Amino acid sequence: MYKSYTKLDIPLLEKELQVANINAKKNAEKNYMKDYPNTYYVRQTIRLKKLIQLINEDVKVKDFTQGLVSVNADYIVSLIRNKWRVVGKSKWYWYKDIKTLVNNYILKENV
């Protein structure tokens, strides 16, 4: 079952973000001399920051798959890369940041 996110989930997500930041710093120190370090915790902090920003923009956010969320049930947004697409289409589009994505594309359709 996919989880829907609301503003009530933000404190829990911020706690997860703090833990991920601590783990990312520990992991960076541990992987200092490696050629191909594991950056899982860095990616997790990026995902959580973008997810919190999306929730703060007053749109309906729901898990889609790992690293992707469904926004207003019409759009799929990648939480790692700055890309989005329409549900049912395969063409991915770039966006600058979450605020521009929501204002220029997602909420513009509803007006």
MDTraj code that builds the backbone (N, CA, C; nanometers):
import mdtraj as md
import numpy as np

residues = "MET TYR LYS SER TYR THR LYS LEU ASP ILE PRO LEU LEU GLU LYS GLU LEU GLN VAL ALA ASN ILE ASN ALA LYS LYS ASN ALA GLU LYS ASN TYR MET LYS ASP TYR PRO ASN THR TYR TYR VAL ARG GLN THR ILE ARG LEU LYS LYS LEU ILE GLN LEU ILE ASN GLU ASP VAL LYS VAL LYS ASP PHE THR GLN GLY LEU VAL SER VAL ASN ALA ASP TYR ILE VAL SER LEU ILE ARG ASN LYS TRP ARG VAL VAL GLY LYS SER LYS TRP TYR TRP TYR LYS ASP ILE LYS THR LEU VAL ASN ASN TYR ILE LEU LYS GLU ASN VAL".split()
xyz = np.array([
    [0.0844, -0.1175, 0.0000],
    [0.0000, 0.0000, 0.0000],
    [0.0888, 0.1238, 0.0000],
    [0.0554, 0.2189, -0.0818],
    [0.1340, 0.3408, -0.0909],
    [0.0927, 0.4395, 0.0175],
    [0.1906, 0.5067, 0.0743],
    [0.1651, 0.5999, 0.1841],
    [0.1387, 0.7387, 0.1292],
    [0.0361, 0.8040, 0.1835],
    [0.0088, 0.9441, 0.1526],
    [0.0730, 1.0289, 0.2605],
    [0.1309, 1.1398, 0.2199],
    [0.1968, 1.2296, 0.3150],
    [0.1121, 1.3541, 0.3355],
    [0.1071, 1.3997, 0.4619],
    [0.0370, 1.5231, 0.4959],
    [0.1314, 1.6098, 0.5787],
    [0.0842, 1.7274, 0.6150],
    [0.1660, 1.8172, 0.6967],
    [0.1935, 1.7587, 0.8343],
    [0.1117, 1.6657, 0.8793],
    [0.1330, 1.6010, 1.0088],
    [0.2549, 1.5090, 1.0078],
    [0.2984, 1.4675, 0.8896],
    [0.4148, 1.3793, 0.8776],
    [0.5471, 1.4553, 0.8788],
    [0.5429, 1.5864, 0.8681],
    [0.6661, 1.6656, 0.8574],
    [0.7579, 1.6498, 0.9791],
    [0.7077, 1.6543, 1.1045],
    [0.8007, 1.6356, 1.2176],
    [0.8735, 1.5012, 1.2145],
    [0.8034, 1.3957, 1.1777],
    [0.8666, 1.2642, 1.1681],
    [0.9712, 1.2621, 1.0568],
    [0.9386, 1.3233, 0.9426],
    [1.0336, 1.3286, 0.8315],
    [1.1564, 1.4122, 0.8668],
    [1.1374, 1.5190, 0.9442],
    [1.2517, 1.6008, 0.9860],
    [1.3428, 1.5245, 1.0815],
    [1.2839, 1.4402, 1.1674],
    [1.3665, 1.3549, 1.2538],
    [1.4464, 1.2553, 1.1709],
    [1.3814, 1.1958, 1.0716],
    [1.4507, 1.1040, 0.9809],
    [1.5632, 1.1764, 0.9067],
    [1.5384, 1.3023, 0.8701],
    [1.6393, 1.3828, 0.8007],
    [1.7603, 1.4074, 0.8901],
    [1.7372, 1.4360, 1.0174],
    [1.8484, 1.4564, 1.1104],
    [1.9318, 1.3293, 1.1249],
    [1.8653, 1.2157, 1.1368],
    [1.9364, 1.0880, 1.1483],
    [2.0154, 1.0595, 1.0206],
    [1.9549, 1.0861, 0.9059],
    [2.0232, 1.0630, 0.7781],
    [2.1442, 1.1557, 0.7637],
    [2.1324, 1.2816, 0.8110],
    [2.2471, 1.3741, 0.8061],
    [2.3622, 1.3232, 0.8921],
    [2.3314, 1.2749, 1.0115],
    [2.4354, 1.2207, 1.1003],
    [2.5010, 1.0995, 1.0357],
    [2.4198, 1.0099, 0.9803],
    [2.4743, 0.8905, 0.9147],
    [2.5554, 0.9259, 0.7907],
    [2.5143, 1.0301, 0.7182],
    [2.5883, 1.0720, 0.5986],
    [2.7269, 1.1237, 0.6375],
    [2.7348, 1.1987, 0.7471],
    [2.8649, 1.2498, 0.7928],
    [2.9553, 1.1360, 0.8372],
    [2.8996, 1.0399, 0.9108],
    [2.9790, 0.9233, 0.9539],
    [3.0267, 0.8435, 0.8336],
    [2.9374, 0.8250, 0.7385],
    [2.9698, 0.7474, 0.6194],
    [3.0757, 0.8178, 0.5343],
    [3.0712, 0.9512, 0.5289],
    [3.1698, 1.0267, 0.4517],
    [3.3085, 1.0113, 0.5123],
    [3.3157, 1.0118, 0.6434],
    [3.4453, 0.9919, 0.7099],
    [3.4964, 0.8507, 0.6875],
    [3.4070, 0.7532, 0.6925],
    [3.4460, 0.6131, 0.6763],
    [3.4906, 0.5833, 0.5330],
    [3.4277, 0.6479, 0.4364],
    [3.4556, 0.6208, 0.2950],
    [3.5527, 0.7208, 0.2335],
    [3.6286, 0.7888, 0.3150],
    [3.7159, 0.8956, 0.2663],
    [3.8145, 0.8464, 0.1605],
    [3.8725, 0.7312, 0.1780],
    [3.9767, 0.6836, 0.0883],
    [3.9258, 0.5885, -0.0206],
    [3.7970, 0.5669, -0.0302],
    [3.7441, 0.4731, -0.1295],
    [3.7230, 0.5418, -0.2634],
    [3.7436, 0.4677, -0.3704],
    [3.7201, 0.5215, -0.5044],
    [3.5709, 0.5364, -0.5342],
    [3.4923, 0.4385, -0.4923],
    [3.3484, 0.4389, -0.5179],
    [3.2746, 0.4271, -0.3851],
    [3.2593, 0.5385, -0.3154],
    [3.1948, 0.5313, -0.1838],
    [3.0446, 0.5086, -0.1953],
    [2.9887, 0.4496, -0.0920],
    [2.8453, 0.4305, -0.0836],
    [2.7830, 0.5616, -0.0360],
    [2.6963, 0.6197, -0.1158],
    [2.6370, 0.7491, -0.0812],
    [2.4891, 0.7346, -0.0495],
    [2.4483, 0.6232, 0.0075],
    [2.3077, 0.5997, 0.0372],
    [2.2501, 0.7082, 0.1275],
    [2.3209, 0.7439, 0.2335],
    [2.2676, 0.8402, 0.3298],
    [2.2623, 0.9816, 0.2718],
    [2.3540, 1.0146, 0.1839],
    [2.3486, 1.1449, 0.1164],
    [2.2252, 1.1509, 0.0266],
    [2.2015, 1.0439, -0.0468],
    [2.0820, 1.0379, -0.1321],
    [1.9548, 1.0428, -0.0484],
    [1.9566, 0.9782, 0.0674],
    [1.8397, 0.9786, 0.1547],
    [1.8100, 1.1190, 0.2067],
    [1.9143, 1.1968, 0.2391],
    [1.8908, 1.3347, 0.2844],
    [1.8303, 1.4187, 0.1723],
    [1.8774, 1.3995, 0.0494],
    [1.8215, 1.4732, -0.0651],
    [1.6744, 1.4372, -0.0837],
    [1.6431, 1.3073, -0.0768],
    [1.5046, 1.2629, -0.0919],
    [1.4147, 1.3254, 0.0146],
    [1.4598, 1.3212, 0.1390],
    [1.3767, 1.3726, 0.2482],
    [1.3565, 1.5233, 0.2384],
    [1.4609, 1.5969, 0.1997],
    [1.4468, 1.7428, 0.1849],
    [1.3442, 1.7764, 0.0782],
    [1.3505, 1.7097, -0.0370],
    [1.2553, 1.7377, -0.1444],
    [1.1138, 1.6949, -0.1065],
    [1.1025, 1.5849, -0.0342],
    [0.9708, 1.5395, 0.0089],
    [0.9076, 1.6397, 0.1048],
    [0.9851, 1.6916, 0.1982],
    [0.9348, 1.7927, 0.2913],
    [0.8947, 1.9193, 0.2164],
    [0.9748, 1.9599, 0.1176],
    [0.9395, 2.0782, 0.0383],
    [0.8082, 2.0573, -0.0377],
    [0.7901, 1.9389, -0.0944],
    [0.6654, 1.9105, -0.1669],
    [0.5449, 1.9140, -0.0740],
    [0.5588, 1.8579, 0.0437],
    [0.4478, 1.8578, 0.1390],
    [0.4140, 2.0005, 0.1805],
    [0.5151, 2.0842, 0.1978],
    [0.4919, 2.2233, 0.2367],
    [0.4250, 2.3053, 0.1273],
    [0.4262, 2.2588, 0.0033],
    [0.3647, 2.3320, -0.1081],
    [0.2144, 2.3059, -0.1205],
    [0.1553, 2.2340, -0.0279],
    [0.0112, 2.2062, -0.0264],
    [-0.0363, 2.1325, -0.1508],
    [0.0339, 2.0276, -0.1863],
    [-0.0112, 1.9378, -0.2927],
    [-0.0260, 1.7987, -0.2310],
    [-0.1044, 1.7149, -0.2961],
    [-0.1235, 1.5781, -0.2466],
    [-0.0045, 1.4940, -0.2883],
    [0.0682, 1.4426, -0.1905],
    [0.1897, 1.3652, -0.2174],
    [0.1673, 1.2229, -0.1698],
    [0.2003, 1.1280, -0.2576],
    [0.1841, 0.9868, -0.2255],
    [0.3041, 0.9108, -0.2798],
    [0.3500, 0.8096, -0.2061],
    [0.4592, 0.7254, -0.2554],
    [0.4194, 0.6607, -0.3866],
    [0.5141, 0.6520, -0.4789],
    [0.4885, 0.5834, -0.6059],
    [0.5750, 0.4581, -0.6127],
    [0.7043, 0.4765, -0.6198],
    [0.8007, 0.3675, -0.6056],
    [0.9191, 0.4246, -0.5304],
    [1.0242, 0.3464, -0.5174],
    [1.1425, 0.3919, -0.4448],
    [1.2039, 0.5134, -0.5138],
    [1.2047, 0.6277, -0.4445],
    [1.2649, 0.7482, -0.4988],
    [1.1721, 0.8319, -0.5847],
    [1.0494, 0.7856, -0.6070],
    [0.9517, 0.8599, -0.6857],
    [0.8255, 0.8803, -0.6031],
    [0.7628, 0.9960, -0.6204],
    [0.6353, 1.0222, -0.5546],
    [0.5338, 1.0689, -0.6573],
    [0.4082, 1.0426, -0.6282],
    [0.2983, 1.0882, -0.7112],
    [0.2457, 1.2177, -0.6507],
    [0.2295, 1.3199, -0.7335],
    [0.1821, 1.4496, -0.6871],
    [0.0475, 1.4776, -0.7530],
    [-0.0540, 1.5019, -0.6704],
    [-0.1910, 1.5275, -0.7156],
    [-0.2423, 1.4166, -0.8079],
    [-0.1889, 1.2971, -0.7966],
    [-0.2295, 1.1790, -0.8735],
    [-0.2150, 1.1972, -1.0245],
    [-0.1531, 1.3070, -1.0707],
    [-0.1363, 1.3328, -1.2136],
    [0.0097, 1.3376, -1.2570],
    [0.0995, 1.3579, -1.1628],
    [0.2408, 1.3769, -1.1950],
    [0.3262, 1.2843, -1.1098],
    [0.4396, 1.2446, -1.1656],
    [0.5378, 1.1651, -1.0924],
    [0.6646, 1.2486, -1.0843],
    [0.7171, 1.2639, -0.9636],
    [0.8345, 1.3476, -0.9395],
    [0.9454, 1.2609, -0.8817],
    [1.0642, 1.2739, -0.9385],
    [1.1825, 1.2059, -0.8861],
    [1.2381, 1.2879, -0.7707],
    [1.2713, 1.2199, -0.6606],
    [1.3233, 1.2902, -0.5441],
    [1.4749, 1.3034, -0.5469],
    [1.5421, 1.2327, -0.6347],
    [1.6878, 1.2443, -0.6449],
    [1.7254, 1.3408, -0.7563],
    [1.6789, 1.3145, -0.8753],
    [1.7083, 1.4014, -0.9878],
    [1.5962, 1.5033, -1.0024],
    [1.6246, 1.6138, -1.0629],
    [1.5231, 1.7175, -1.0831],
    [1.4431, 1.6871, -1.2091],
    [1.3643, 1.5798, -1.2034],
    [1.2840, 1.5397, -1.3179],
    [1.1416, 1.5096, -1.2733],
    [1.0482, 1.5305, -1.3671],
    [0.9088, 1.4965, -1.3436],
    [0.8463, 1.4499, -1.4733],
    [0.7336, 1.3806, -1.4625],
    [0.6595, 1.3380, -1.5811],
    [0.5121, 1.3274, -1.5473],
    [0.4312, 1.3175, -1.6499],
    [0.2879, 1.2995, -1.6347],
    [0.2619, 1.1494, -1.6210],
    [0.1660, 1.1131, -1.5361],
    [0.1308, 0.9724, -1.5183],
    [0.0807, 0.9167, -1.6514],
    [0.1321, 0.8013, -1.6901],
    [0.0915, 0.7380, -1.8149],
    [0.1767, 0.7764, -1.9341],
    [0.2640, 0.8721, -1.9190],
    [0.3539, 0.9129, -2.0271],
    [0.4950, 0.8683, -1.9921],
    [0.5824, 0.8633, -2.0910],
    [0.7188, 0.8193, -2.0648],
    [0.8219, 0.9306, -2.0783],
    [0.7824, 1.0479, -2.1216],
    [0.8744, 1.1611, -2.1398],
    [0.8985, 1.2300, -2.0060],
    [1.0268, 1.2395, -1.9685],
    [1.0648, 1.3064, -1.8445],
    [1.1073, 1.4492, -1.8761],
    [1.0700, 1.5419, -1.7877],
    [1.1043, 1.6830, -1.8017],
    [1.1885, 1.7265, -1.6829],
    [1.2761, 1.8231, -1.7065],
    [1.3594, 1.8787, -1.5998],
    [1.2861, 1.9918, -1.5299],
    [1.3170, 2.0124, -1.4025],
    [1.2675, 2.1286, -1.3305],
    [1.3810, 2.1888, -1.2476],
    [1.3674, 2.3166, -1.2172],
    [1.4724, 2.3898, -1.1472],
    [1.4731, 2.3560, -0.9984],
    [1.3607, 2.3769, -0.9332],
    [1.3451, 2.3424, -0.7930],
    [1.1984, 2.3107, -0.7672],
    [1.1670, 2.2687, -0.6463],
    [1.0322, 2.2244, -0.6143],
    [0.9308, 2.3378, -0.6296],
    [0.9660, 2.4560, -0.5840],
    [0.8724, 2.5693, -0.5906],
    [0.8346, 2.6014, -0.7350],
    [0.9318, 2.6034, -0.8256],
    [0.9010, 2.6314, -0.9674],
    [0.8201, 2.5175, -1.0281],
    [0.8516, 2.3958, -0.9931],
    [0.7754, 2.2815, -1.0439],
    [0.6286, 2.2941, -1.0055],
    [0.6033, 2.3203, -0.8802],
    [0.4647, 2.3280, -0.8332],
    [0.3937, 2.4481, -0.8941],
    [0.4570, 2.5647, -0.8938],
    [0.3901, 2.6852, -0.9445],
    [0.3715, 2.6852, -1.0949],
    [0.4716, 2.6412, -1.1700],
    [0.4658, 2.6508, -1.3167],
    [0.3964, 2.5338, -1.3849],
    [0.3966, 2.4175, -1.3233],
    [0.3423, 2.3000, -1.3918],
    [0.2237, 2.2381, -1.3193],
    [0.2396, 2.2072, -1.1933],
    [0.1360, 2.1310, -1.1228],
    [0.0139, 2.2175, -1.0935],
    [0.0331, 2.3328, -1.0296],
    [-0.0813, 2.4168, -0.9945],
    [-0.1323, 2.4975, -1.1131],
    [-0.0512, 2.5174, -1.2137],
    [-0.0926, 2.5926, -1.3317],
    [-0.2034, 2.5171, -1.4068],
    [-0.1984, 2.3835, -1.4029],
    [-0.2997, 2.3025, -1.4700],
    [-0.4357, 2.3185, -1.4037],
    [-0.4365, 2.3429, -1.2725],
    [-0.5622, 2.3507, -1.1985],
    [-0.6314, 2.4843, -1.2134],
    [-0.5614, 2.5856, -1.2642],
    [-0.6199, 2.7193, -1.2744],
    [-0.7048, 2.7323, -1.3985],
])
top = md.Topology()
chain = top.add_chain()
for i, resn in enumerate(residues, 1):
    res = top.add_residue(resn, chain, resSeq=i)
    for name in ("N", "CA", "C"):
        top.add_atom(name, md.element.get_by_symbol(name[0]), res)
traj = md.Trajectory(xyz[None], top)
